[in-house]
């Protein structure tokens, strides 16, 4: 049983990061159940961002410069998958009035105006939010919550939204069911509650609400979810969580 859960973690990290992890081929048969470990990818992202930024600050760099380097490392670790999804969704959602055309645009590798603006604004916001958090207390906790909540909401979306197309990464993972869907979010919310009390629970609720709004938009625009949409949602929920942490 331990090996099964360990393989689930490997599957989750291989799907949501670019870490050079060996994953047995048969482990992907449980990809739809391995969603319980998606929060672990958020932990990896947070540790990479925080450790890089902290090292830069220890070396004498200003917080906003350190935050920039931390964010770059975080993007590299995740292979810029979430950013790519955000750009594709921005171009597709607002690039046409027709569902099929939107999906077609989302699969186009070329970057449009909407996608460019989405990347510029989202990267700038995360950069400044991380820089602000680094100057306060519990910066690691803030990044852990942002990373975990942003990824633990994804299985819930996958379970409750239909696949918008019959191919792609999200479709290949399968539709998660059962308690596996909510485990990761429950763990993330519990960490927030334990370390921040009611404020931590409120941050988790805000993150979930942001995910709900993203889901409603996707349902309206393309009739369901895709891998690009899930990646875009992760970026948006990261921003919302970091902002909620600063404002609490």
N, C-alpha and C positions, 0 to 999 in steps of 0.2 A: 504493500500500500504506500509506503514511504517513497518508493521509486516512482510510482505513478504520479504522486504529487510533485516530486522533484522534476519529472519530465514535463508536467504542466507548467511549472515555473520556467523551464527552458523554452517551451513553446511560446509562452507569453512574451518573454524577452526577445526571442528571435523574430516575433511579429512586430513588436513595438520599438525595438532598438536595433542598432547595427553592431552589437557586441558579437565577437567571434565565438559563438557558443555552439557546441556540438549537440544536435538534437536527433535522437533515433527516428528514423522514418516513420515507424509505427506510432510514435508519440503524437503525430499530427492527426491521427484518427480521433483523438480526444480534444481537438482544437476548440470545439464548441463548448467543452466543459472547462478548458484551461482558462476561460475568461475570469475565473475567480482570482487568478494571479496577476491580472492586468495592473493592479495597484503597485506591484513590485517594479514594473517598468518606471512608474512615477518616482519610486524611491531611488532608483538608479539615476534618473534625470536630476533629481534634487541634490543628491550627493555630489554628482559631477559639477553642477553649477555652483553649489556652495563651496566645495573644496577648492575649486579653481579661483573663485572670487576671493575667498579668504586668504589663499596663498598670495594673490596679487596685492591685497591690502596689507598683508604682513610685510611684503616687499616694498611698501611705501607708496603704492598707487592709490589714487583717489577712488572712493566708492563707485562713482559712475563709470570710471574706466574699468575697474575690477568687475563690475556688473556686466559690462560689455563682453569681456573675455569669458566670463562664466556662461553667459547666454550663448556665445559662439560654441563653446564646448558642449553645451546641452543640445544644441542643434545638430552638431556633428554626431553625437552619441545616438540620436534618434534618426539620423540619416535624412534630416529635413523632411521626413514623411508628412508630418502634421502641417508644416508650412506649405508643402506642395498641395496637400488637400485643401487648405484654406484658399490658396490662389485659384485652384481649379473650380472650387465651389463659387467663389466670388465672380469669376468669369461666366460660369454656367448659369447660376441662379438669376443673374441680371443681364445676361447676354442674349436672351431670347424670350419670346412669349409662349413658346411651345415646349412641352415636357421632353419630347424626344430630342429636340434640338439642344436643349439644355444639357442633356446627358451626353450628347455628341461633343459639345464644346468642352465639357468636363474631361473628356478623354483626349482632347487635343493637347499636345505637349507645348504648344505655343502660349506665351504669356500675354494676356490682354491688359487693358487699362484697369479694370476692376481688380484683377488679381494683383497687379503691381501695387495699387493703392492699399489693398488689404495687407500685403506683406510689409509695406513701409509702416503703416499705422500700427499693426499688431506688434512688429518687432520693436518699434520705438516705445510703445506702451510697456511692453514687458521689460525692456531695458531700464526705463525710468522707475518702474515699480520695484524691480529687483534692487536697484541702486538705493532706493528709499528704505527698503527692508533691511539691507545690509548695515545701515546706520543705526538700526534699533536693536532691541533684544530679541532672542529666539528666532534669528533669521533662518536657521536650519529648519525649525519647526514650520515656519511659514512656507518655505519651499517644498517641504515634504507634503504638507496639506495640498498645496497647489498641484504638485505632480501626481499625487495619488488620487485626489478627487477628479482631476481632469480625465484620468484614464479609467477610473472605476465607474464612471457614469456610462461609459461606452457599452458595456455588456447589457445594461438596461435598455439602451436605445436599440441594440441589435435584437433584443428579445421582443420588443413591442412595436418596432417598425418593420414593414416588409422590405425585402431587397428591391431596390429600384431597377436593377438589371440582373440578368441571369448569368453573370460572370463577374470576375473581379475578386479582390482579396476578401472583402467582407462576405461575399457569397460562398467562397471556397471554405471559409472558417465554419460556416453553418449557423443555424439558429440556436442560440443557447437557451436552455430551459432549466427549471427547478431553482433550488436555492443558490446554485453556482452564480446565477445572474446578479444576486444582491450581496453576495458575501464581500466582495472587494469594497463596495461602497460602504457597507456596514462597518468594516474594519477602519476605513478612512475616517468615517464620522465618529467612531469610537475614540480614535486617537485625538481628534479635535476636542471631543467632550472631556477626555481625561486630562489633557494638558491646558485647555483654555476654558473649560466649564461651559456655561450656556453660550458664550461667545463662539466657541468652537462648533457647537451644534448649529448655531445660526449660520455660520460660514458654510457648513455642509448643506444646509437647506437652500442657501442662496446659490451654491454651485449646482444643486439639483434643479433648481428653478431655471437657471441659465441653460442647462441641458434640455429641459422641457421646451423652452422657447426655440432652441435650435431644432429640436425634433419636429415641432409644429411647422416651422419654416420649411424644413426638408419635405415634410408630408405635402405641403402646399405646392412647393416648387417642382419636385421630381417624383412625388408619390411614394417616398420611402427613403431608405438609407443606402449609402455606398461607402467604400473605404475612404474615399476623398472626404465625404461628409463627416465621417467619424474623426478623421485627422483634424479637420477644421474645427470641430466641436472641442477637441482637446485643447487647441490653442485658445479658443474663446473662453473656456471654463478656467484655464490657467489664469488668464487676465482677470476674470471676474473674482476668482478666489484670492489672488494677490491683493486686488483692490479692496475686497471685503475685509481681509486681514488688517490692512493698513487703517481702515476706517473703524475697526472694532474698538 
